Amino acid sequence: MLAAALLAALAACGEEQRPVGVIGHVEGPIGGVAADEPRAATIGRDILSAGGNAADAAVAMGFTLAFTYPAAAGLGGGGLCLAYDQKSNAGFALDFLPRAPAAGGEVAVPLMTRGLLSLHARFGRLGLAQVTVPAENLARFGVPLSRALATRIQAQPDPAIRRLIGLGDGQSPTVGTTVTNFDFAGTLARIRAHGVVDFYTGALAGQLVEGIAASGGKVDLETMRRTAAGWSPAASYAVGDAILFAPTGEMPGGEAMAALWRDLLQGDAVQRAGPAARERVLREAADKARLGRRPVPGWTNLVAVDKRGNGIACVFTMGLEFGLRRAVPGTGVALASPIGDTPALGLGLLTNLRVKALFLSLAASGDAAAPARAIEALVAMNYDLKSARIAVSENRLGLAATVNTVFCFRSVPGAPESCIAAHDPKGFGLSFESD
């Protein structure tokens, strides 16, 4: 009996020795994450398991995607994120999309680092090193090529892409091939040590500006220093008793989300309409959005929800698929094309502000009709009572956009065990709702 008690005590002590920042710190449900690339989703799960919140997970996943999925994410690119902060019970939008500098040119101002660090500074819980080291280690020590990225490379047999992702001579872009990028790892180490300063005002900024100029770009040091990520309150729409946070009207996808809300979600219209009527409204919106436009594959998305009730939904882009297909020498920073005529993006966070609860984090990208794809999945889960995995996989509208979601049907923070994460099977991604 005494021996058993001692063993139990030792086991309990062992469990208590897992501090914040160590995988396994959180026992039981962690919330959920989903992304278009599996390694990024795995990193996000580990961050939540270590006690990080949704913002920490999204930032770590974003830095990871910049290495493991350069077809659509990179430090030379940027993105757009929605955040629900359970403590303040409010929704926010963060715009750091890669746009052309005032001087013009074919190279976008690199805003990915600015955006991710701004998200971390405002809402993150873990230290900066804890959300950058996972991607740094993958780049330094190598990671097997995922099906998500290998499929993109094989569709575009360009030697420049092979060089961009770190494939050596004789290496085939097949699933499982190990890739490294020591220059990218070194840049992440500098971000880890110096934060935003070195990347936008220090020696690294000078190196980036020089490399951009050599590629025909017109991004100078003053532009690097002054261009910031923009925070604003998210747009909010009543959906029954809930509130849907979405991009504002001037943001990509904002107008389309607002139109769909008016046509389908306003008041109790969605409840009165049957599935056929709802599908007709969504199909009409999708056809209108896609008129004269082709799918844009240079975009990716992720979602993260933590057990405390915080949620993040993000899209990232390099402007074009694999951006400009070249990196600044010595940095591993792939250059992006300015977004120009941006395709619509579908982002949403479904909340109940009366009880400070989050139900859903949802992101869709890769098609001009992404808002319709996002609302289609939301309606399937929230009104047709379909599971998250069915909602993201059935794609009745036949859209090219990929959608990822975490749906907590009894809400968080109250019932994290009700969270189901789902990734779009078209994207070869991954999702987790437990550690």
C-alpha positions in Angstrom: 0.0 0.0 0.0 2.8 2.4 0.9 4.7 1.6 -2.3 1.5 2.2 -4.3 0.9 5.6 -2.6 4.5 6.6 -3.2 4.2 5.7 -6.9 0.9 7.7 -7.1 2.6 10.7 -5.5 5.6 10.5 -7.8 3.3 10.3 -10.8 1.4 13.3 -9.6 4.6 15.2 -9.1 5.6 14.3 -12.6 2.4 15.8 -14.0 2.9 19.0 -12.0 6.3 19.5 -13.5 4.9 20.2 -16.9 5.0 24.0 -16.9 3.4 26.4 -19.4 5.2 26.1 -22.7 5.8 22.3 -22.4 3.6 20.0 -24.5 1.2 18.2 -22.2 0.7 21.2 -19.9 -3.0 21.2 -20.8 -4.8 18.1 -19.8 -8.0 17.1 -21.6 -9.5 19.0 -24.5 -7.4 21.8 -25.9 -9.8 23.4 -28.4 -8.8 22.8 -32.0 -6.7 23.8 -35.0 -7.0 23.2 -38.8 -4.8 24.2 -41.7 -4.2 23.4 -45.4 -0.7 21.9 -44.6 -0.3 19.1 -42.0 2.9 20.1 -40.3 1.5 23.5 -39.5 -1.6 22.0 -37.9 0.6 19.7 -35.8 2.6 22.7 -34.5 -0.6 24.5 -33.7 -1.9 21.5 -31.7 1.4 21.3 -29.8 1.2 25.0 -28.9 -2.3 24.6 -27.5 -1.2 21.5 -25.6 1.7 23.5 -24.1 -0.7 26.1 -22.7 -0.6 28.6 -25.5 -3.8 30.3 -26.7 -5.4 30.6 -30.1 -3.2 33.5 -31.1 0.0 31.7 -30.1 -1.1 28.7 -32.2 -2.0 30.8 -35.2 1.3 32.7 -35.1 3.3 29.5 -34.8 1.3 27.9 -37.6 1.8 31.0 -39.7 5.6 31.0 -39.3 5.5 27.2 -40.1 3.5 27.7 -43.3 6.1 30.2 -44.4 8.5 27.3 -44.6 6.4 24.2 -45.2 3.9 25.8 -47.7 5.6 28.6 -49.7 3.1 28.1 -52.5 0.8 30.4 -50.5 2.5 31.7 -47.4 5.9 33.4 -46.7 7.7 36.1 -44.9 7.7 38.2 -48.0 3.9 37.9 -48.2 1.1 38.7 -45.8 -2.5 38.0 -44.8 -5.6 38.9 -42.9 -6.8 37.6 -39.6 -9.9 37.8 -37.4 -9.6 37.4 -33.7 -12.2 36.9 -30.9 -10.8 37.9 -27.5 -12.9 36.2 -24.8 -11.7 38.5 -22.1 -12.8 41.7 -23.8 -15.7 39.9 -25.5 -14.9 41.6 -28.8 -13.9 40.8 -32.4 -11.0 42.4 -34.2 -9.6 42.3 -37.8 -5.9 42.6 -38.6 -4.9 43.5 -42.2 -1.4 42.8 -43.3 -2.0 41.8 -46.9 1.0 42.2 -49.2 0.5 45.4 -51.2 2.7 47.4 -53.6 4.6 50.3 -52.1 3.7 53.8 -53.0 6.5 53.8 -55.7 4.9 50.8 -57.3 6.8 47.8 -58.7 6.3 44.1 -58.9 7.5 43.2 -55.4 5.1 43.6 -52.4 6.0 45.1 -49.1 6.8 42.0 -46.9 4.2 42.2 -44.1 3.9 38.6 -42.8 6.3 39.1 -40.0 4.7 42.4 -39.0 1.3 40.9 -38.9 2.1 37.8 -37.0 4.2 39.7 -34.4 1.4 42.2 -34.0 -1.1 39.4 -33.4 1.2 37.8 -30.9 1.9 41.1 -29.1 -1.7 41.9 -28.6 -3.2 38.5 -27.8 -0.4 35.9 -27.3 0.3 34.2 -24.0 3.6 32.4 -24.7 7.0 34.0 -25.3 8.1 34.9 -28.8 10.7 32.1 -28.8 8.0 29.5 -28.1 6.0 30.4 -31.2 9.0 30.8 -33.6 11.3 28.0 -32.6 9.1 25.2 -34.0 9.4 26.6 -37.6 13.0 27.5 -37.1 13.8 23.9 -36.1 11.9 22.5 -39.0 13.9 24.7 -41.4 17.2 23.9 -39.7 16.9 20.2 -39.2 14.6 19.3 -42.1 11.0 18.2 -42.6 9.5 15.7 -45.1 7.7 17.3 -48.0 4.0 17.1 -47.4 1.4 16.0 -50.0 -0.1 19.4 -49.8 3.1 21.1 -51.1 4.4 18.3 -53.3 1.1 18.4 -55.3 1.6 22.1 -55.9 5.2 21.7 -57.0 4.5 18.8 -59.3 1.8 20.8 -61.0 4.3 23.5 -61.9 7.7 22.0 -62.9 9.7 25.2 -62.5 13.3 24.9 -61.4 12.9 28.2 -59.6 10.3 26.7 -57.3 12.6 23.8 -56.5 15.3 26.2 -55.4 12.9 28.3 -53.5 11.8 25.4 -51.2 15.3 24.1 -50.7 15.4 21.0 -52.9 18.9 20.0 -53.6 20.4 18.7 -56.8 18.9 15.3 -57.6 16.2 15.6 -55.0 12.7 14.8 -56.3 9.7 16.8 -55.2 7.9 13.8 -54.0 6.1 13.2 -50.7 8.5 12.4 -47.9 11.6 14.1 -49.4 13.4 16.0 -46.7 13.9 19.7 -47.2 15.9 22.2 -45.2 16.4 26.0 -45.5 19.3 27.2 -43.3 18.9 30.8 -44.5 15.2 30.8 -43.4 16.1 29.3 -40.1 18.7 32.0 -39.6 16.1 34.7 -40.3 13.6 33.2 -37.8 16.4 33.1 -35.2 16.9 36.9 -35.8 13.2 37.4 -35.4 13.2 35.3 -32.2 16.1 37.4 -30.8 15.1 40.9 -32.0 11.4 40.8 -32.8 10.1 43.2 -35.4 13.0 45.6 -35.1 15.7 43.8 -37.1 13.3 42.7 -39.9 11.9 46.2 -40.5 14.6 48.7 -39.3 17.8 46.9 -38.7 20.5 45.1 -40.6 18.1 42.4 -41.9 15.8 45.2 -43.3 18.8 46.6 -45.2 19.5 43.1 -46.6 15.9 42.7 -47.6 15.7 46.1 -49.3 18.9 45.3 -51.2 17.6 42.0 -52.4 14.2 43.4 -53.4 15.9 46.1 -55.4 18.0 43.5 -57.2 14.7 41.8 -58.2 13.3 45.0 -59.6 11.3 46.1 -56.6 10.9 49.5 -55.1 10.6 48.9 -51.4 13.0 51.2 -49.5 14.0 51.3 -45.8 11.5 54.1 -45.1 8.7 51.9 -46.5 9.8 49.0 -44.5 9.8 51.1 -41.3 6.5 52.9 -41.8 4.3 50.2 -43.3 2.3 48.7 -40.5 -0.3 46.0 -40.0 -3.8 47.6 -39.5 -6.1 46.7 -36.6 -9.8 47.6 -36.7 -13.0 46.3 -35.0 -14.4 43.4 -37.0 -17.7 43.7 -38.7 -20.5 42.0 -36.8 -23.8 40.5 -38.0 -26.7 39.0 -36.0 -27.3 35.4 -36.7 -30.2 34.4 -34.6 -29.1 34.8 -31.0 -25.4 34.8 -32.1 -23.0 37.3 -33.5 -20.9 36.6 -36.6 -17.6 38.5 -36.7 -16.3 39.0 -40.3 -14.0 41.2 -42.3 -15.1 44.8 -42.6 -16.6 46.1 -45.9 -13.4 47.5 -47.2 -11.5 44.3 -46.7 -11.4 41.4 -49.2 -14.5 39.4 -48.7 -16.2 42.0 -46.4 -18.8 43.2 -48.9 -19.6 39.6 -50.0 -20.0 38.4 -46.4 -22.3 41.4 -45.7 -24.4 40.7 -48.8 -24.8 37.0 -47.8 -25.8 38.1 -44.3 -28.5 40.4 -45.7 -29.8 37.7 -48.1 -29.6 34.7 -46.0 -28.7 35.2 -42.3 -30.5 38.4 -41.4 -33.3 37.9 -38.9 -34.8 34.4 -39.1 -34.7 34.1 -42.9 -32.2 31.2 -42.8 -34.5 29.3 -40.4 -37.6 29.9 -42.5 -35.8 28.9 -45.7 -35.4 25.2 -46.4 -32.1 23.6 -47.6 -32.9 24.1 -51.3 -33.7 27.8 -50.9 -30.5 28.3 -48.9 -28.4 26.5 -51.5 -30.0 28.7 -54.3 -29.0 31.9 -52.5 -25.5 30.6 -52.0 -25.1 29.4 -55.5 -26.3 32.8 -56.9 -23.7 34.6 -54.7 -21.0 32.2 -55.8 -21.8 32.5 -59.5 -21.8 36.3 -59.2 -18.5 36.4 -57.4 -16.8 34.0 -59.9 -18.1 35.8 -63.0 -15.0 36.3 -65.2 -12.6 35.1 -62.5 -10.6 32.0 -62.1 -9.6 30.3 -58.9 -6.5 31.8 -57.3 -4.4 29.1 -55.7 -1.7 31.3 -54.1 -3.8 31.6 -50.8 -4.1 29.4 -47.8 -5.9 29.6 -44.4 -6.0 28.3 -40.9 -8.1 28.4 -37.8 -7.4 28.0 -34.1 -9.6 27.9 -31.0 -8.4 27.4 -27.4 -10.3 26.0 -24.4 -10.5 29.5 -22.8 -12.8 30.6 -25.6 -10.5 32.6 -27.8 -10.6 32.1 -31.6 -8.5 33.1 -34.6 -9.2 32.7 -38.4 -6.5 33.7 -40.9 -5.7 33.7 -44.6 -2.2 34.1 -46.0 -1.0 34.8 -49.5 2.1 35.3 -51.7 0.0 37.2 -54.2 0.6 34.5 -56.9 1.3 30.9 -56.4 4.8 30.7 -55.0 4.9 34.5 -55.2 7.7 35.7 -57.5 9.5 32.4 -57.2 12.7 33.8 -55.8 14.1 34.7 -52.4 16.4 37.4 -51.0 19.8 35.7 -50.9 21.0 34.8 -47.4 17.6 35.2 -45.8 15.3 32.5 -47.2 12.6 35.3 -47.5 10.6 34.5 -50.6 9.3 37.6 -52.4 5.6 38.1 -53.0 3.6 39.8 -55.7 1.2 42.6 -54.7 -2.3 41.3 -54.3 -3.8 43.7 -56.8 -7.4 42.8 -57.6 -7.9 40.6 -54.5 -10.1 37.6 -54.7 -12.7 37.5 -51.9 -11.9 35.7 -48.7 -14.2 34.0 -46.3 -13.5 34.5 -42.6 -15.9 34.2 -39.7 -16.1 33.8 -35.9 -19.5 32.9 -34.5 -20.0 34.0 -30.9 -22.6 34.6 -28.2 -21.6 37.9 -26.6 -24.3 37.7 -23.8 -22.4 34.8 -22.3 -18.9 35.5 -23.7 -18.8 32.3 -25.7 -17.3 31.2 -29.0 -18.9 28.5 -31.2 -17.1 28.6 -34.5 -13.9 29.7 -36.2 -14.0 29.4 -40.0 -11.7 30.3 -42.9 -12.0 29.8 -46.7 -9.7 31.0 -49.5 -8.5 30.1 -53.0 -11.6 31.1 -55.0 -13.4 34.4 -55.7 -16.5 32.8 -54.1 -14.8 31.9 -50.9 -17.3 33.9 -48.8 -20.1 31.7 -50.2 -18.0 28.6 -49.4 -17.6 29.9 -45.8 -21.3 30.7 -45.3 -22.2 27.3 -46.9 -20.2 25.5 -44.2 -21.5 27.8 -41.4 -25.2 27.1 -42.4 -24.5 23.4 -42.7 -23.2 23.2 -39.2 -25.3 25.8 -37.4 -28.7 25.2 -39.1 -28.6 21.9 -40.9 -26.9 20.4 -37.9 -24.3 18.6 -39.9 -21.0 17.6 -38.4 -18.0 19.9 -39.0 -16.3 17.2 -41.1 -19.3 16.7 -43.4 -19.8 20.5 -43.7 -16.3 21.1 -45.0 -16.1 18.1 -47.3 -19.4 18.0 -49.1 -19.0 21.3 -51.0 -22.4 21.2 -52.8 -21.5 24.4 -54.7 -18.5 22.8 -56.3 -16.1 25.7 -55.4 -12.3 25.5 -55.6 -11.9 27.3 -52.2 -10.6 25.3 -49.3 -12.3 25.7 -46.0 -11.1 24.9 -42.5 -13.0 25.1 -39.3 -13.3 24.4 -35.5 -16.9 24.1 -34.4 -17.7 23.9 -30.7 -21.4 23.1 -30.8 -21.8 23.7 -27.0 -19.3 26.6 -27.1 -16.1 27.4 -25.3 -15.0 28.1 -22.6 -17.8 26.1 -21.2 -17.5 22.9 -23.1 -14.1 22.4 -24.9 -14.9 18.8 -25.3 -17.6 19.7 -27.8 -15.0 21.2 -30.2 -14.6 19.4 -33.6 -11.8 20.5 -36.0 -12.2 19.8 -39.7 -9.9 20.4 -42.7 -10.9 20.5 -46.3 -9.9 17.2 -48.0 -9.1 19.1 -51.2 -6.2 20.8 -49.4 -4.4 17.7 -48.0 -4.3 19.5 -44.7 -4.9 18.3 -41.1 -6.9 19.1 -38.1 -6.8 18.3 -34.4 -9.2 18.9 -31.5 -7.3 17.0 -28.8 -3.6 16.5 -27.8 
